[in-house]
């Protein structure tokens, strides 16, 4: 992660799995028996709010209050010509402006409702998405526990929900729709589900010494996508779908290796 964010040579491969590992691990570490009753769900949500929401609001709020200071120190810039001259990645070519008191209060209110972010705190989007997806997943799991007693049906219904949300996330990626930030939640819900599935079904324990099958399958599928699919189906949107499944394999690779 550090090497990639520092733009170390040959670190682009980290993009294949670096964020997905965290979502899969979060699903893997979610204890199903802790959210089977309302009190457990309530305690779970409170822990997530304390661990994710409060830090997000705190640090984003600090960065908002320091916006004008960052401009004075040239950490931010309001000079478009300067950005044009510098060899900076497009992602980081951001112009900032001086905040008035009204701007600061408005921005702080937006952050409280998870509606805004800051330039220097942009990476905190992960806190925002992880908070929402974990609470949504846990709440849905609790509802299923109340309605159904068959655990197999839980995973089947959760899987269908994950695929449905993935389709929505995929549609948003094609159309550029944000759904007030829920586009990312829709896309990563399936990763949390996979992590939970791996845990509940004891997949890692069952594989035992054959854990290497995950990396082998992931790398093989990834190269198949790059070498064959990209060449023969370049004109079809299905390329993106197949790429996503390759991405899932790579994510599982990283998770298995990390574990």
C-alpha positions as a printed Julia matrix, in Angstrom:
259×3 Matrix{Float64}:
   0.0     0.0     0.0
   2.75    2.42    0.97
   4.81    1.59   -2.11
   1.83    2.16   -4.4
   0.85    5.5    -2.86
   4.49    6.54   -3.08
   4.33    5.58   -6.79
   7.23    3.14   -6.48
   8.38    1.53   -9.75
   6.36   -1.5   -10.85
   3.82   -1.05   -8.04
   0.75   -0.85  -10.29
  -0.01   -4.53   -9.66
  -1.14   -3.53   -6.14
  -4.2    -1.89   -7.73
  -5.46   -5.36   -8.63
  -6.36   -6.19   -5.05
  -5.26   -3.57   -2.53
  -8.64   -2.08   -1.57
 -10.66   -5.25   -2.01
  -8.51   -7.06    0.57
  -9.82   -4.75    3.29
 -13.46   -5.28    2.38
 -13.06   -9.07    2.17
 -11.18   -9.07    5.48
 -13.94   -6.98    7.07
 -16.53   -9.53    6.0
 -14.27  -12.35    7.17
 -13.9   -10.78   10.62
 -17.61  -10.06   11.08
 -18.95  -12.51   13.66
 -22.33  -13.72   12.44
 -23.5   -14.74   15.91
 -22.91  -11.18   17.11
 -25.64   -9.77   14.87
 -28.29  -12.48   15.13
 -30.3   -10.49   17.71
 -31.24   -6.83   17.95
 -29.04   -6.03   20.94
 -26.06   -7.58   19.15
 -26.82   -5.62   15.98
 -27.15   -2.41   17.99
 -23.8    -2.98   19.72
 -22.18   -3.84   16.37
 -23.43   -0.63   14.73
 -22.3     1.47   17.69
 -18.8    -0.02   17.44
 -18.65    0.78   13.73
 -19.87    4.32   14.31
 -17.22    4.87   16.99
 -14.48    3.26   14.93
 -15.3     4.66   11.48
 -17.82    7.52   11.57
 -16.3     9.55   14.41
 -12.73    9.46   13.0
 -14.09   10.34    9.55
 -15.97   13.37   10.87
 -13.13   14.41   13.21
 -10.3    14.4    10.69
 -12.4    15.68    7.79
 -13.59   18.51   10.04
 -10.01   19.37   10.99
  -8.98   19.46    7.35
 -11.92   21.73    6.5
 -10.98   24.15    9.29
  -7.37   24.17    8.07
  -8.27   24.72    4.41
  -7.15   28.36    4.33
  -3.99   27.51    6.29
  -3.11   24.85    3.73
  -3.54   27.45    0.99
  -1.22   29.86    2.77
   1.38   27.11    3.19
   1.06   26.11   -0.48
  -0.08   22.62    0.46
  -3.19   23.49   -1.56
  -3.16   25.84   -4.53
  -5.63   28.15   -6.19
  -3.31   28.77   -9.15
  -4.57   26.93  -12.25
  -1.45   27.85  -14.24
   0.77   26.21  -11.61
  -1.12   22.92  -11.87
  -0.94   23.03  -15.65
   2.84   23.42  -15.58
   3.49   20.65  -13.06
   3.73   16.97  -13.99
   1.09   15.9   -11.49
  -1.31   13.01  -11.91
  -4.79   14.19  -12.99
  -6.25   12.73   -9.77
  -4.27   15.22   -7.7
  -4.75   18.27   -9.91
  -7.21   20.0    -7.62
  -7.82   23.7    -7.22
  -8.81   25.04   -3.84
 -10.38   28.31   -2.82
 -10.46   30.34    0.35
 -13.32   29.33    2.64
 -15.53   31.93    4.2
 -17.17   31.22    7.56
 -20.33   30.21    5.7
 -18.36   27.86    3.43
 -16.7    26.23    6.43
 -19.97   25.68    8.3
 -21.65   24.31    5.15
 -18.78   21.93    4.51
 -18.78   20.72    8.12
 -22.52   20.01    7.94
 -22.04   18.08    4.71
 -19.3    15.99    6.32
 -21.53   15.14    9.28
 -24.02   13.65    6.82
 -21.25   11.95    4.79
 -21.94   14.22    1.83
 -18.49   15.75    1.35
 -14.77   15.13    1.63
 -11.59   17.18    1.65
  -8.62   17.29   -0.67
  -6.01   16.17    1.82
  -8.44   13.76    3.48
  -9.68   12.21    0.26
  -8.51    8.75    1.33
 -11.1     8.84    4.13
 -13.69    7.78    1.55
 -12.78    4.26    2.66
 -14.11    4.94    6.18
 -17.34    6.27    4.71
 -17.95    3.32    2.38
 -16.85    0.67    4.89
 -19.15    2.11    7.56
 -22.21    2.06    5.31
 -21.59   -1.32    3.7
 -20.94   -3.08    7.03
 -24.04   -1.63    8.67
 -26.2    -2.45    5.63
 -24.82   -5.99    5.46
 -25.25   -6.6     9.2
 -28.78   -5.18    9.22
 -29.84   -7.33    6.29
 -28.27  -10.38    7.94
 -30.19   -9.64   11.14
 -33.46   -9.38    9.21
 -32.75  -12.73    7.54
 -32.02  -14.32   10.93
 -35.38  -13.1    12.23
 -37.35  -14.24    9.17
 -35.48  -17.43    8.25
 -33.85  -20.12   10.35
 -32.16  -21.92    7.47
 -28.58  -20.65    7.28
 -28.15  -21.88    3.7
 -30.99  -19.63    2.6
 -29.26  -16.71    4.33
 -26.19  -17.06    2.15
 -28.28  -17.63   -0.97
 -30.36  -14.5    -0.42
 -27.31  -12.46    0.61
 -25.56  -13.68   -2.54
 -28.49  -12.63   -4.73
 -28.54   -9.22   -3.02
 -24.78   -8.88   -3.55
 -25.1    -9.67   -7.27
 -28.03   -7.28   -7.64
 -26.08   -4.47   -5.97
 -23.05   -5.3    -8.09
 -25.16   -4.83  -11.23
 -26.27   -1.44   -9.91
 -22.64   -0.52   -9.17
 -21.62   -1.65  -12.64
 -24.38    0.44  -14.2
 -23.2     3.45  -12.2
 -19.64    2.92  -13.45
 -20.89    2.99  -17.04
 -23.16    6.01  -16.64
 -21.13    8.0   -14.13
 -23.98    8.09  -11.61
 -22.94    8.48   -7.97
 -26.22    7.75   -6.13
 -25.03   10.08   -3.35
 -21.98    7.89   -2.79
 -23.87    4.59   -2.71
 -22.39    3.52   -6.04
 -19.24    2.4    -4.23
 -21.27    0.66   -1.54
 -23.12   -1.3    -4.21
 -19.85   -2.36   -5.83
 -18.09   -3.57   -2.67
 -21.04   -5.28   -0.95
 -20.14   -8.51   -2.76
 -16.62   -8.36   -1.33
 -17.94   -8.22    2.24
 -20.26  -11.1     1.37
 -17.35  -13.15    0.0
 -15.33  -12.55    3.16
 -18.24  -13.67    5.33
 -18.83  -16.69    3.1
 -15.19  -17.76    3.33
 -15.38  -17.5     7.13
 -18.73  -19.23    7.66
 -17.96  -22.08    5.29
 -14.41  -22.54    6.65
 -13.06  -22.35    3.11
  -9.47  -21.65    4.18
  -9.46  -24.52    6.64
 -10.96  -26.92    4.1
  -8.39  -25.99    1.49
  -5.58  -26.51    3.98
  -2.34  -27.03    2.11
  -4.08  -26.26   -1.17
  -4.46  -22.51   -0.47
  -2.11  -21.94   -3.41
  -5.03  -22.77   -5.73
  -6.51  -19.3    -5.17
  -3.39  -17.4    -6.33
  -2.91  -19.79   -9.24
  -6.52  -19.41  -10.39
  -6.44  -15.65   -9.99
  -3.19  -15.1   -11.87
  -4.24  -17.5   -14.62
  -7.62  -15.84  -15.12
  -6.08  -12.39  -15.0
  -3.6   -13.17  -17.76
  -6.34  -14.88  -19.76
  -8.36  -11.66  -19.58
  -5.4    -9.47  -20.58
  -4.09  -11.59  -23.4
  -7.23  -13.06  -24.97
 -10.38  -11.24  -23.87
  -8.96   -7.75  -24.31
  -7.9    -8.58  -27.86
 -10.94  -10.49  -29.09
 -13.76   -8.74  -27.2
 -12.42   -5.21  -26.96
 -15.59   -3.81  -28.49
 -17.94   -5.55  -26.05
 -18.99   -4.25  -22.63
 -18.72   -7.81  -21.31
 -14.97   -7.2   -21.16
 -15.51   -5.06  -18.08
 -17.62   -7.75  -16.43
 -14.98  -10.42  -17.03
 -12.34   -8.05  -15.75
 -14.33   -7.7   -12.55
 -14.32  -11.45  -11.94
 -10.59  -11.47  -12.56
 -10.36   -8.63  -10.05
 -12.26  -10.77   -7.52
  -9.79  -13.6    -8.0
  -6.89  -11.23   -7.46
  -8.59   -9.88   -4.35
  -8.94  -13.39   -2.98
  -5.29  -14.02   -3.86
  -4.21  -11.06   -1.77
  -6.48  -12.08    1.1
  -5.17  -15.65    1.1
  -1.56  -14.52    0.99
  -2.19  -11.96    3.75
  -3.82  -14.62    5.89
